[in-house]
Amino acid sequence: MNRPMPPNPEQPDRPDVELELTELSADERAVWAEALTEWLDRRPMPADLRARLLAHWREQSAKD
């Protein structure tokens, strides 16, 4: 049975809160890409799912 996640008091889910988006430099994107790849390597998941996630991230990175 799926139970709803309890609210996170550090990140209130309020529609009046606007998030500020910042552009990442190429170096920052590379650091994040490496961190995400390492994170994926430590997670048990089907190989096809991992491949699709990596392909999606590469596609999104190419758009930048």
N, C-alpha and C positions, 0 to 999 in steps of 0.2 A: 504494500500500500504506500502510495506517495503522500508524504506529509508536507505541508507548506513550510518553507524556510522561515525561521523567526526573523524579525526585522533586525537590521544591523544599526545600532545606535550611532555608530561612527559615520554611516552613510545613509542619512534619511532619504526615504523614497518620497520625495515631494516634487510635485510638478512645477513649483515656483523656483526651484533651484536650477540655475543654468550652469552647465559644465563649460569650462573654458578649454578649447582645443588648441593645441600647439603643434607646429610642424616640427618633425624630427629631422636632424641632419642625416646625411648618408652614414656617418660613423655611428650615430645613435641607432639608426635602423639596423645596422650590422650587429651591434651589441644585442639588441632585442631579438634579432633573428637567431643568433647563436644561443641565447638564453632559452628561447622557445624550443629550439631543436634539442637542447640538453634536457629540458623538462619533458619533452615527448619521449625521449630515449628511456626515461625512468618510469614511464607509465605503461602498464599492461593494456594493450589494445590491439585489435586486429591489424595486420600489416596494411591491408587495403585502406583502412580508415586513416592510418598514419600517413600513407602516401597521398591520399586525397587532401588531408589538412596541409601537408607541405606544399602540394601543388597549388592550393588555394592561396596560401601565404605568398608564394613566389609570384603568382599572378597579380596579387594586390600590390606587391612591392614593385613590380614592373610598371604598374600604372603611375607610380609616384615619380 
